[in-house]
Amino acid sequence: MRLPPEWHPQEWLWIGFPHDADEWPGILPRAQEQIAAFANAVAESGQAVRLLVRDAANEMRARALTSAAVSLDRRHYGDIWLRDTGPLVVADGSVRAARRFGFNGWGGKFEMDGDQTIGAELAAGAGLEVTTADWILEGGAIDGDGTGLVATTEQCLLNPNRNPRLTRREIEARLAADLGLDRVLWLGNGLINDHTDGHVDNLARFIAPGVVALPAATGADDPNAAVYDDARARAEAFGVSLRTVPSPGRITSGDRIEPASYMNFAVTTHLVVVPTFGSPHDDDGVAAIAALFPGRATIGLPADAVLAGGGGFHCASQQMPAAGFS
């Protein structure tokens, strides 16, 4: 069984709805509005959306912000980043199953009640058999092309705050055994100030078998220019085909450099949703990603408030792939 690529048809998309005011101090309502806009766009494109809500108050708030096409699913979860805590669904023809992994709050930084259990609960609710592996892995740390090729970063998967007893070869063996990912493109570091320790879904995304998209620096003050250059050199040496997407440039909150990235786009059956940040490069970033997916509509939606909580649209969602992948 193998992990399908994100562009494989999807039965539905799970999305987490922000509920914790401590995580979005002063901007929780705006984060909720931005996630609701994401859910609405996907649902209105013709794909089912299951928006997770934490309690009755949040269900009422979410219902006021979303169209009737969005289904609300009350669940006990902590953070909204279902890319990391939700089930990874593998498939072989018509057979699908869920893979879960250990989760330690991104290396012990953010541990919230419900995050260790929501993946298995969603899988069980979808009628999937669940297998839990005995090592730490978040879904945003990997990005595959459907052929067994996967991209990740050394900063995350080799970080001692995840699996200190596993070597690079042992991690490669587990990716192959648990997810059918038998070839690994190892990139170096992720974006500056990414609290996930460099998740690859902010840096490099496969857009077709053997074809990876990478950001290019915009402006002399782009804080991640060296990260992008290193990723490009490693990808070229590995032998994949490359496509380029401009970065948002330098995005800050006060004195803090934010890990803003158009690469945190979400691919759904009919639509690609790109996070935007009020950058002068937003239009170019959305246009570049649209050119990568000519068979789908592509839109940009504001995600600056979502980013302030630690992620983007891809981070906040997890797809249920349709049957038929092999």
N, C-alpha and C positions, 0 to 999 in steps of 0.2 A: 504494500500500500504506500502511496506517495502523496505528498502535500500538493494539491493543485495550485496553479498560479492564480493570482488575484483576478486576472482577466477571464478565467473560466466562468461560465454562467453561474449565477448565484440564486439560491432559493429565497434567501432573505438576508438582511443585514442587521446584526445587533449593534446598538449604539447606547452608550452610557450617558445619562442625564446628570449634570452637575447638581450636587445637593449640599456640599460641605462649605459653609461660609468661611471656615478657617483656611481652606485651600484657595479660595478666591476672595480674599478680604476686600470688601468694598466693590467688587465687580461680579459677584455671583449672578445677579440678574442678567448682566450682559453676556456672561458665559453661557447661561441657560438659553438666551435668545439665539446665540450663534450656533449652539448645538441643535436647537430646534430648527433653525433654518437649514442646516445640513440634513436633518431627518426629513424635512418637508421636501427638499429638492430630490432626494433619492426616491421617496415614495411617489412623488408626482411624475417621476420618470417611468414609472410602471413596475418598480421592484418593491416587494414587501419589506417593511422596516419594523423591527421590534425595538422600541425605545424603552430601556430599563429605567424605572423610577423607584426611588428608595422607600417612599411612604405616601400616605394619603395627601399630605400637603404638596409634595412634589408632583404627585400625579395630577392634582388640580392645576398646578402651575404649568406643567407640560401640556396638558390638554388645552389650556388657553393659548398656547403658543404654536400648536401643531394642527395640521389639517386632519380630517377624519381618516385620511389614507394611512396615517401613522398609527400602528398598534402600540399600546402602552402595556408594559409587562412589569408588575411590581415585584421587585427582588431585593434581597439583602446583599448589598455590595458596598465596598468602601470607595476606592477611587473609580473614576469613570474609564480608565484606560484598558478597555476590553481586549485590545490587541495583545496585551501582555497577560491578562488574567483570564480571558475567555478561552474556550476550547479551540485547539487547532484540529481541523477536520481533515483527515486523510481519506483517500478513496482508491478503489480498484474496480473500475467498471461501475456497476450499480451498487456496490457495497461501500458504505461509508462508516467511519469510526472516529472517535474523538481521542486525541492525545492530550494529556495534561502533564505538567512538570512541577517540580518544586518551585515555590515563589517566596522570596524573602524581602519583598519591598524594595526592589532595585538595590540590592546590596545592603539591606538593613537601614535604608534612609527614610522610607515612608511606609510604615506598616499600619494598615487599616483593617478593621474588622470586616470580614466578608470577602476580602480579596483572595484568600487561599481556597475558598469554597465555591465561588461563583462560576468558575469554569466547568466544574463537574455538574453543578446544578443546571446550567444552560444545556450542557450536552445531554443530560438525562431527560430534560424537558423536550429535547428534539428527538428523543428516542434512539440516541446513539450509545453504543457500547463505549465505555470509558476505560482507558488504560493510563495509569499514572507512572511516569518514569521517576527514577531515584536521583535526579540531578536538577539543577536550577536552570531554567530557560524562560525567557520572555519572548512572545511572538514578534515584537518589534525589533528584536535583535537579529532577525534573519529575514531574508527576502529571496524567494526562489523563482525559477523560470519554468517549473513544471516538468523539466527533463531530469531532475536530480541535481541540478546545479544551484548552489545557494551562495549568497553574499552575506558577510557578517564583518564585524570589526574585532580586532585583537583587544582593543580597549575594553570591550564588554565581555565577550565570551572567555577571554583569558584572564579576566579580572579576579584577583584572589578573594574579592567579596562575594563571588558567586560559587565557583567550584574549585577551591584551592588545591584539591587533591587530584584533579584531572589534568592530564597533559593535553597539548594540542591534538595529538593523534587520538587520544581517548575521546575527546569531544567530537572529532570528525567521525569516529566509529559510532558514537551514540546518535549523531544526526542521521547517519545512514540507517541505523537499526530502527530508530523510533519514527522517522519522518520520510525515509526514502531519499534523503539528500546525500548523495555519495560523492559529490565534488564541491569543494569549498573555495570560494574566492575570498581570501583573507585581506581585508582592508585594515588600515591602521587605527587612527583615532577618529572619533565622531566630532560633532560640533562643540565648540566652546560652551561651557556652562550647561550642557545637556545632563540633567540629573540622572538619566538612565545609564550613564557611563558610555555614551556613544552608540546608541541604537542606530542600526543601519538604515532604518526607514526615514531618517532625517537626512541621509547622505546619498545613498545609492539604491536605485530601484530597477528591477528588471521590467522591461516593457514588451518583451518578446523573447522567445528562446535564444539564449546567447547574446542578448542585446541589453545593455545596462545604461541607464541615464544617470548622469552626474552633474552637480552644479558647477558653474564657473563664477569666479569672483566678479563682483561689480563694484568698481571704485577702488581707489588706492587704500581706503580705510576698511575694506572688507575684512572682518576679524578672522574669517575661516579660509582665507586664500591658501595658506600652506596646507591645510587639511584637504582642500579640494585637489590641489596639485599632487599631493601624495597618493590620494585615492586614484586619480587618473593614471599615474605612473604604474601603480600596482595592477590596475585593471588592464592596461595595455600589455604589461608583461605577462599577464595570465592568458590573454588572447581573446577576450570577449570584444564584441563590437560596442562602440561607445556613441552616445548621444548627449547633447549638452543642453542644460537648462540654466538660465541666469539665476543667481542667488538674489535674495531680497536686499543684500548689502548689509550695512551696519544697522541693526535694530536694537534699541536700548530701552530700558526702563530705569529711569534715574541714571545711576552710574553703571548699572549692570548690563552686560551684553546678553541679549536674548538669543536662544538657539532657534531662530526663525528659519524656516525652510519650506520652499514650495514642494520639496520632495515628499513631504508628508501628505501627499494627495491620496484620496481614496478612490479606487477603481471599483465600480459597480457594474451590473449587467448592461445598463444603457448609458451610464453617466460617469464622468470623472469629476470629482470635486476637489478643487485646489484651495488651500488656505492662503489668504492674503492678509497683509499687515499694515496697509497704509503707506507702503513703500512706493517710490516713483518707478520701481521695477515690476510692480504687480502685474500690469497688463502684459509685459513681455514674458513674465514667468508663466502666466496662464496660457498665452498663445503658444509658447514653446511646448508645453505639456499637451495642449490640444493637438499639435502636429504629430505627437507620438501615438495618439489614439484616434486615427481618422474615422474609425467605425463607431465612435461614441461621441455624444455631446460632452463638452467640457465647460465648466463654469468655475469662477473664482468666488469665494465667499469670505467675508471678514472672519478672522480667527485670532485676533490679537488678545482678546479676553480669554479664549481657550488656552492660548499659549502661556498666559500668565499663570495658569494652573499647572503647567508642566508638559503640555503636549499639543496635538493637533487632531485633525479629522481622522487620519489614519489610526492614530493612537487610540482614539475613542471608539473605534468600531472593530467588528470582527464578522467576517462573512460565513454564511452557511453555503458551501458550494453545492451546486446541483449535482445530482447523480449523473453518471455517465463519463467520468474522467478515468482514463487509464493510461 
